[in-house]
Amino acid sequence: MARIGIIGDGNVGTALTNGLTRGGYEVRTIGKEPAKVKEVGQWADTIILAVPFGERENALRELGDVNGKVIVDVTNALAPDMSLAVDPRKESGAEQLQRIAKGAKVVKAFNTVFAHHMDKGTVHGEQLTVLVAADDEQAKARTMELARAIGFDAVNAGPLQNARWLETLGLLNINLGFVVGHGPAVGFRFVHEAVKPSGKTPSTQAQR
């Protein structure tokens, strides 16, 4: 099984550590200890970035060489005022990360789920969905396996470009929970059949 290195030991990092450990994975988690971040990153073949959005570049610098590594970006692309920190018409935070982390295989996942549920993948007895976007199909499949091991329904969300919509969905989730007032005991479930994507872009007519 993949060796999982989690950078960040806050609520998200701790929940994912618990869920993946229970799922049978060997996991090493590190917080704000720059000297040990590189050690964990070198040991792991899959790195989960569970740090604040503004700390991603610092984490990458501490990790050093990430060539060939799978990097799962679970961050919410939020500015300090809790607005979206990126323009989804142009680029997602995950796409930015891929440009910076040259040679790595960046995957966007878990950001549409509150940390409260990341250790088990359910809320009120209902299985939650993790939407997984990446350009590298093997990295995507590996991340989907991690999500299923925790207890989530993992869904292929297409290429990394679709992280633009996962990041806006993450913002909606936060607004529903803490602005509208539904609280954190909520989550998204995508009802679907297992289908193979055609790879074709929907026609303009089909989108209407």
Secondary structure by P-SEA (a helix, b strand, c coil): cbbbbbccccaaaaaaaaaaaaaccbbbbbcccccaaaaaaaaccbbbbcccccaaaaaaaaacccccbbbbbcccccccccccccccccccaaaaaaaaaccccccccccccccccccccccccbbbbbbbbcccaaaaaaaaaaaaaacccccccccccaaaaaaaaaaaaaaaccccccccccbbbbbbcccccccccccccccc
